[in-house]
């Protein structure tokens, strides 16, 4: 599946590349106040960004990679993809408008079907969802979320090819909701 990953939207001030850490201390099962999610508890198949500002669970049938401050996950059969990274600083509504403009530039036949306020890991967020067509003509469903995290704004962009296997939309939703944010002083695992 050809998917524009909206990399220009992400803030690309990279430091070191992250790695998947099995058994890394993390807090994925409880939602805390934004910025108070400390690295505690055990989790496997987690991908962190370069400075451990956020982490996302990687489902068993998905691959992941990190480039600077952007983490990209993709279903191994190519039917879904998700990118998470730092967004430009500023107001959350402005970040959402920026995301919408990016989607308009990257996709054809774009149709926004919903927009909502939500809370992701205790942090205020806004999401948009809809459908579009990529350059190859494949129909996609998408969800884009902008989050005002404890240290930065973040953007999450998830795409799913229409006609994918049953419940893949629910799996993509779970991956989006698995993203956790960390304060700068809580980036290192407890040892």
C-alpha positions as CSV (number, residue, x, y, z in Angstrom):
1,X,0.0,0.0,0.0
2,X,1.4,3.4,-0.9
3,X,0.9,5.8,1.9
4,X,2.3,9.3,2.3
5,X,3.6,9.4,5.9
6,X,3.3,13.2,6.4
7,X,6.9,13.3,7.4
8,X,7.1,17.1,6.7
9,X,4.5,17.5,9.4
10,X,6.7,16.0,12.0
11,X,9.4,18.0,13.8
12,X,12.6,16.3,12.7
13,X,15.1,17.4,15.4
14,X,16.6,14.0,15.7
15,X,19.0,12.8,18.4
16,X,19.6,9.1,18.5
17,X,17.6,6.3,16.8
18,X,15.3,4.4,19.2
19,X,15.1,0.6,19.4
20,X,12.4,-1.8,20.3
21,X,13.0,-2.9,23.8
22,X,11.4,-6.2,25.0
23,X,10.8,-6.1,28.7
24,X,11.4,-2.3,29.0
25,X,9.7,-0.7,31.9
26,X,6.7,1.2,30.6
27,X,3.1,2.1,31.6
28,X,0.6,1.0,28.9
29,X,-2.2,-0.4,31.0
30,X,-3.2,2.7,33.0
31,X,-4.0,6.2,31.8
32,X,-2.3,8.9,33.9
33,X,-2.3,12.6,33.9
34,X,-0.6,14.0,30.9
35,X,3.1,14.1,31.5
36,X,3.0,11.9,34.6
37,X,3.4,8.6,32.7
38,X,6.6,7.4,34.2
39,X,8.5,4.4,32.9
40,X,7.2,1.7,35.2
41,X,5.8,-1.8,34.7
42,X,6.9,-4.3,32.1
43,X,5.9,-4.3,28.4
44,X,7.2,-6.0,25.3
45,X,7.2,-5.0,21.7
46,X,7.4,-1.3,22.3
47,X,9.0,1.2,20.0
48,X,10.2,4.5,21.4
49,X,11.1,7.7,19.6
50,X,14.7,9.0,19.6
51,X,14.5,10.7,23.1
52,X,11.8,8.5,24.7
53,X,9.2,11.2,24.6
54,X,6.6,8.7,23.4
55,X,6.2,4.9,22.9
56,X,3.8,2.8,20.9
57,X,3.0,-0.9,21.1
58,X,3.9,-2.9,18.1
59,X,1.4,-5.7,17.4
60,X,3.0,-9.1,16.6
61,X,2.0,-9.0,12.9
62,X,3.4,-5.5,12.4
63,X,6.9,-4.2,11.5
64,X,8.3,-1.0,12.9
65,X,11.1,1.4,12.2
66,X,12.3,4.7,13.6
67,X,13.8,7.6,11.8
68,X,14.8,10.4,14.1
69,X,11.7,11.5,16.0
70,X,9.3,9.6,13.8
71,X,8.2,6.0,14.5
72,X,6.4,4.1,11.7
73,X,4.5,0.8,12.0
74,X,3.1,-1.2,9.2
75,X,1.1,-4.3,9.0
76,X,3.4,-7.0,7.4
77,X,0.9,-7.6,4.6
78,X,1.0,-3.9,3.7
79,X,-2.7,-3.2,4.4
80,X,-2.2,-0.7,7.2
81,X,0.4,1.8,8.4
82,X,0.7,4.2,11.3
83,X,3.2,7.0,12.0
84,X,3.8,8.9,15.2
85,X,6.1,11.8,15.8
86,X,6.6,15.3,17.2
87,X,4.4,17.9,15.6
88,X,5.1,21.6,15.2
89,X,4.7,23.6,18.4
90,X,1.7,25.7,19.1
91,X,-2.0,25.6,19.6
92,X,-3.7,22.2,19.2
93,X,-6.4,23.5,16.9
94,X,-3.7,25.0,14.6
95,X,-1.9,21.6,14.6
96,X,-5.2,19.9,13.6
97,X,-5.7,22.4,10.8
98,X,-2.1,21.8,9.7
99,X,-2.8,18.0,9.6
100,X,-5.9,18.5,7.6
101,X,-4.0,20.7,5.1
102,X,-1.3,18.0,4.8
103,X,-3.9,15.3,4.1
104,X,-5.4,17.5,1.4
105,X,-2.0,17.9,-0.3
106,X,-1.2,14.2,-0.1
107,X,-4.4,12.4,-1.0
108,X,-7.2,12.6,-3.6
109,X,-10.9,12.3,-3.0
110,X,-10.4,13.3,0.6
111,X,-13.6,13.1,2.7
112,X,-13.5,13.9,6.4
113,X,-16.3,12.0,8.1
114,X,-15.7,12.9,11.8
115,X,-13.7,15.3,14.0
116,X,-13.7,15.0,17.8
117,X,-12.0,16.1,21.0
118,X,-10.5,13.3,23.0
119,X,-8.0,12.4,25.7
120,X,-5.0,10.2,24.8
121,X,-2.9,9.0,27.7
122,X,-4.3,11.8,29.9
123,X,-3.4,14.4,27.3
124,X,-5.8,16.7,25.3
125,X,-6.1,15.6,21.7
126,X,-8.1,16.2,18.6
127,X,-8.8,13.7,15.9
128,X,-10.1,13.6,12.3
129,X,-11.2,10.5,10.4
130,X,-12.3,9.9,6.9
131,X,-11.5,8.3,3.6
132,X,-9.2,9.1,0.7
133,X,-7.5,7.7,-2.4
134,X,-3.7,7.3,-2.7
135,X,-1.6,7.9,-5.8
136,X,-2.2,4.3,-7.0
137,X,-6.0,4.8,-6.7
138,X,-6.4,2.5,-3.6
139,X,-9.2,3.6,-1.2
140,X,-8.0,4.3,2.3
141,X,-9.7,5.0,5.6
142,X,-7.6,7.1,8.0
143,X,-7.5,8.6,11.4
144,X,-5.2,11.5,12.3
145,X,-4.7,12.6,15.9
146,X,-2.9,15.7,17.2
147,X,-1.9,15.6,20.9
148,X,-0.7,18.2,23.3
149,X,1.7,16.1,25.2
150,X,3.7,16.9,28.3
151,X,6.7,18.2,26.4
152,X,5.7,18.6,22.8
153,X,2.8,18.4,20.4
154,X,2.6,15.0,18.7
155,X,0.8,13.7,15.6
156,X,-0.4,10.2,14.9
157,X,-1.5,9.3,11.4
158,X,-3.1,5.9,10.7
159,X,-4.1,4.5,7.3
160,X,-6.0,1.4,6.4
161,X,-6.6,0.0,2.9
162,X,-10.4,-0.6,2.3
163,X,-11.3,-4.2,1.9
164,X,-8.7,-5.3,4.4
165,X,-9.1,-8.2,6.7
166,X,-11.9,-8.1,9.3
167,X,-11.3,-6.1,12.4
168,X,-8.1,-4.5,11.1
169,X,-9.7,-1.1,11.7
170,X,-10.1,-2.1,15.4
171,X,-6.5,-3.2,15.5
172,X,-5.4,0.1,14.1
173,X,-7.5,2.0,16.6
174,X,-5.9,0.0,19.5
175,X,-2.4,0.8,18.2
176,X,-3.3,4.5,18.0
177,X,-4.7,4.4,21.6
178,X,-1.6,2.6,22.8
179,X,0.7,5.6,22.3
180,X,2.1,6.8,25.7
181,X,3.9,10.1,26.4
182,X,6.7,10.8,28.9
183,X,8.2,13.7,30.6
184,X,11.8,14.4,29.9
185,X,13.0,13.4,33.3
186,X,11.2,10.1,33.1
187,X,12.7,8.9,29.8
188,X,15.1,6.4,31.2
189,X,13.9,3.0,32.4
190,X,14.3,2.3,36.0
191,X,17.1,-0.1,36.6
